[in-house]
Amino acid sequence: MSKRFKIIDIGHKGFSLDRALTELEIQVSESIYQGEVRVIKVIHGHGTGALQTSVREWCQNQEGRFQAVVNGEDYDLFNHDSANMRAECGSPYDPDLGKKNSAITYIWFW
């Protein structure tokens, strides 16, 4: 896996909703500050859908902070942002490519 592509799992740690979003903010802020990671794959899981909704709303509220946010169900080579994001990271192997997996969200940094 490329150093430019990081995976975080906040959906399977038993975190409360607030704790999961705090962990997301910490990981995003650290990655932006360090400057090496370009994409974070956020695994929020399916569950009740509350965490997925919260993660995606959080991303929308960060308007301008990210180059793009790609929902897992849109993550394929026909999606312009997905293709460019992957190319920038050296096209790492990702088993979720083209799987329409709504349990994940990708965040692409500037």
ChimeraX commands (.cxc) that place a marker at each C-alpha (Angstrom):
marker #1 position 0.00,0.00,0.00 radius 0.5
marker #1 position 1.27,3.45,-0.89 radius 0.5
marker #1 position 2.34,5.80,1.92 radius 0.5
marker #1 position 0.15,8.36,0.21 radius 0.5
marker #1 position -2.96,6.21,0.80 radius 0.5
marker #1 position -4.02,5.65,4.42 radius 0.5
marker #1 position -6.85,3.50,5.78 radius 0.5
marker #1 position -8.59,4.29,9.05 radius 0.5
marker #1 position -11.37,2.22,10.57 radius 0.5
marker #1 position -13.65,4.18,12.87 radius 0.5
marker #1 position -16.65,1.95,12.36 radius 0.5
marker #1 position -15.48,-1.21,14.08 radius 0.5
marker #1 position -13.79,0.14,17.21 radius 0.5
marker #1 position -16.86,0.48,19.41 radius 0.5
marker #1 position -16.51,4.27,19.44 radius 0.5
marker #1 position -19.44,6.52,20.25 radius 0.5
marker #1 position -20.47,8.75,17.37 radius 0.5
marker #1 position -18.70,11.75,18.89 radius 0.5
marker #1 position -15.53,9.75,19.58 radius 0.5
marker #1 position -15.50,8.37,16.02 radius 0.5
marker #1 position -15.75,11.87,14.54 radius 0.5
marker #1 position -13.03,13.10,16.89 radius 0.5
marker #1 position -10.78,10.27,15.73 radius 0.5
marker #1 position -11.54,11.18,12.12 radius 0.5
marker #1 position -10.59,14.82,12.75 radius 0.5
marker #1 position -7.37,13.78,14.49 radius 0.5
marker #1 position -6.35,11.46,11.65 radius 0.5
marker #1 position -7.21,14.01,8.96 radius 0.5
marker #1 position -5.42,16.86,10.75 radius 0.5
marker #1 position -2.30,14.78,11.37 radius 0.5
marker #1 position -2.22,13.60,7.77 radius 0.5
marker #1 position -2.59,17.11,6.38 radius 0.5
marker #1 position 0.05,18.46,8.77 radius 0.5
marker #1 position 2.57,15.71,7.97 radius 0.5
marker #1 position 1.95,16.21,4.25 radius 0.5
marker #1 position 2.77,12.72,3.01 radius 0.5
marker #1 position -0.71,11.15,2.95 radius 0.5
marker #1 position -2.91,12.34,0.07 radius 0.5
marker #1 position -5.96,10.11,0.56 radius 0.5
marker #1 position -7.65,8.63,3.58 radius 0.5
marker #1 position -10.01,5.72,3.15 radius 0.5
marker #1 position -12.47,5.98,6.04 radius 0.5
marker #1 position -14.18,2.75,7.00 radius 0.5
marker #1 position -17.33,3.72,8.87 radius 0.5
marker #1 position -19.22,0.48,8.32 radius 0.5
marker #1 position -22.85,-0.13,7.52 radius 0.5
marker #1 position -24.48,-0.49,10.94 radius 0.5
marker #1 position -27.47,1.78,11.43 radius 0.5
marker #1 position -26.08,4.29,8.94 radius 0.5
marker #1 position -25.66,6.98,11.62 radius 0.5
marker #1 position -21.87,7.01,11.42 radius 0.5
marker #1 position -21.90,7.01,7.61 radius 0.5
marker #1 position -24.27,9.97,7.60 radius 0.5
marker #1 position -22.22,11.81,10.22 radius 0.5
marker #1 position -18.92,11.24,8.40 radius 0.5
marker #1 position -20.34,12.48,5.11 radius 0.5
marker #1 position -21.98,15.50,6.75 radius 0.5
marker #1 position -18.70,16.26,8.51 radius 0.5
marker #1 position -16.92,16.14,5.14 radius 0.5
marker #1 position -19.49,18.52,3.61 radius 0.5
marker #1 position -18.99,20.91,6.52 radius 0.5
marker #1 position -15.26,20.97,5.74 radius 0.5
marker #1 position -15.91,22.58,2.34 radius 0.5
marker #1 position -12.69,23.81,0.76 radius 0.5
marker #1 position -10.47,21.73,3.04 radius 0.5
marker #1 position -10.37,18.73,0.69 radius 0.5
marker #1 position -9.83,18.35,-3.03 radius 0.5
marker #1 position -12.65,15.82,-3.17 radius 0.5
marker #1 position -14.71,13.41,-1.11 radius 0.5
marker #1 position -15.73,10.21,-2.87 radius 0.5
marker #1 position -18.43,7.99,-1.44 radius 0.5
marker #1 position -17.62,4.29,-1.61 radius 0.5
marker #1 position -20.61,3.59,-3.83 radius 0.5
marker #1 position -19.13,6.01,-6.42 radius 0.5
marker #1 position -15.55,4.74,-6.18 radius 0.5
marker #1 position -14.67,3.30,-9.58 radius 0.5
marker #1 position -12.50,4.11,-12.57 radius 0.5
marker #1 position -15.38,5.85,-14.34 radius 0.5
marker #1 position -15.59,8.47,-11.57 radius 0.5
marker #1 position -13.30,11.39,-12.47 radius 0.5
marker #1 position -12.27,12.14,-8.88 radius 0.5
marker #1 position -11.68,8.47,-8.09 radius 0.5
marker #1 position -9.48,7.95,-11.11 radius 0.5
marker #1 position -7.40,11.09,-10.50 radius 0.5
marker #1 position -7.15,10.43,-6.78 radius 0.5
marker #1 position -5.90,6.90,-7.38 radius 0.5
marker #1 position -3.40,8.05,-10.01 radius 0.5
marker #1 position -1.96,10.59,-7.60 radius 0.5
marker #1 position -1.40,7.82,-5.04 radius 0.5
marker #1 position 0.25,5.50,-7.54 radius 0.5
marker #1 position -2.92,3.47,-8.16 radius 0.5
marker #1 position -2.68,1.35,-5.00 radius 0.5
marker #1 position -4.46,-1.98,-4.83 radius 0.5
marker #1 position -7.85,-1.46,-3.21 radius 0.5
marker #1 position -10.33,-4.35,-3.05 radius 0.5
marker #1 position -13.21,-1.86,-2.81 radius 0.5
marker #1 position -12.60,-0.35,-6.25 radius 0.5
marker #1 position -15.79,-0.77,-8.26 radius 0.5
marker #1 position -17.61,-2.61,-5.44 radius 0.5
marker #1 position -20.13,0.17,-4.68 radius 0.5
marker #1 position -19.31,-0.19,-0.97 radius 0.5
marker #1 position -21.35,2.35,0.98 radius 0.5
marker #1 position -19.47,1.46,4.20 radius 0.5
marker #1 position -16.50,3.61,3.15 radius 0.5
marker #1 position -15.73,7.20,2.21 radius 0.5
marker #1 position -12.54,8.51,0.60 radius 0.5
marker #1 position -11.09,11.91,1.47 radius 0.5
marker #1 position -8.60,13.41,-1.02 radius 0.5
marker #1 position -6.40,16.21,0.31 radius 0.5
marker #1 position -5.13,19.22,-1.60 radius 0.5
marker link #1:1,2 radius 0.2
marker link #1:2,3 radius 0.2
marker link #1:3,4 radius 0.2
marker link #1:4,5 radius 0.2
marker link #1:5,6 radius 0.2
marker link #1:6,7 radius 0.2
marker link #1:7,8 radius 0.2
marker link #1:8,9 radius 0.2
marker link #1:9,10 radius 0.2
marker link #1:10,11 radius 0.2
marker link #1:11,12 radius 0.2
marker link #1:12,13 radius 0.2
marker link #1:13,14 radius 0.2
marker link #1:14,15 radius 0.2
marker link #1:15,16 radius 0.2
marker link #1:16,17 radius 0.2
marker link #1:17,18 radius 0.2
marker link #1:18,19 radius 0.2
marker link #1:19,20 radius 0.2
marker link #1:20,21 radius 0.2
marker link #1:21,22 radius 0.2
marker link #1:22,23 radius 0.2
marker link #1:23,24 radius 0.2
marker link #1:24,25 radius 0.2
marker link #1:25,26 radius 0.2
marker link #1:26,27 radius 0.2
marker link #1:27,28 radius 0.2
marker link #1:28,29 radius 0.2
marker link #1:29,30 radius 0.2
marker link #1:30,31 radius 0.2
marker link #1:31,32 radius 0.2
marker link #1:32,33 radius 0.2
marker link #1:33,34 radius 0.2
marker link #1:34,35 radius 0.2
marker link #1:35,36 radius 0.2
marker link #1:36,37 radius 0.2
marker link #1:37,38 radius 0.2
marker link #1:38,39 radius 0.2
marker link #1:39,40 radius 0.2
marker link #1:40,41 radius 0.2
marker link #1:41,42 radius 0.2
marker link #1:42,43 radius 0.2
marker link #1:43,44 radius 0.2
marker link #1:44,45 radius 0.2
marker link #1:45,46 radius 0.2
marker link #1:46,47 radius 0.2
marker link #1:47,48 radius 0.2
marker link #1:48,49 radius 0.2
marker link #1:49,50 radius 0.2
marker link #1:50,51 radius 0.2
marker link #1:51,52 radius 0.2
marker link #1:52,53 radius 0.2
marker link #1:53,54 radius 0.2
marker link #1:54,55 radius 0.2
marker link #1:55,56 radius 0.2
marker link #1:56,57 radius 0.2
marker link #1:57,58 radius 0.2
marker link #1:58,59 radius 0.2
marker link #1:59,60 radius 0.2
marker link #1:60,61 radius 0.2
marker link #1:61,62 radius 0.2
marker link #1:62,63 radius 0.2
marker link #1:63,64 radius 0.2
marker link #1:64,65 radius 0.2
marker link #1:65,66 radius 0.2
marker link #1:66,67 radius 0.2
marker link #1:67,68 radius 0.2
marker link #1:68,69 radius 0.2
marker link #1:69,70 radius 0.2
marker link #1:70,71 radius 0.2
marker link #1:71,72 radius 0.2
marker link #1:72,73 radius 0.2
marker link #1:73,74 radius 0.2
marker link #1:74,75 radius 0.2
marker link #1:75,76 radius 0.2
marker link #1:76,77 radius 0.2
marker link #1:77,78 radius 0.2
marker link #1:78,79 radius 0.2
marker link #1:79,80 radius 0.2
marker link #1:80,81 radius 0.2
marker link #1:81,82 radius 0.2
marker link #1:82,83 radius 0.2
marker link #1:83,84 radius 0.2
marker link #1:84,85 radius 0.2
marker link #1:85,86 radius 0.2
marker link #1:86,87 radius 0.2
marker link #1:87,88 radius 0.2
marker link #1:88,89 radius 0.2
marker link #1:89,90 radius 0.2
marker link #1:90,91 radius 0.2
marker link #1:91,92 radius 0.2
marker link #1:92,93 radius 0.2
marker link #1:93,94 radius 0.2
marker link #1:94,95 radius 0.2
marker link #1:95,96 radius 0.2
marker link #1:96,97 radius 0.2
marker link #1:97,98 radius 0.2
marker link #1:98,99 radius 0.2
marker link #1:99,100 radius 0.2
marker link #1:100,101 radius 0.2
marker link #1:101,102 radius 0.2
marker link #1:102,103 radius 0.2
marker link #1:103,104 radius 0.2
marker link #1:104,105 radius 0.2
marker link #1:105,106 radius 0.2
marker link #1:106,107 radius 0.2
marker link #1:107,108 radius 0.2
marker link #1:108,109 radius 0.2
marker link #1:109,110 radius 0.2
view
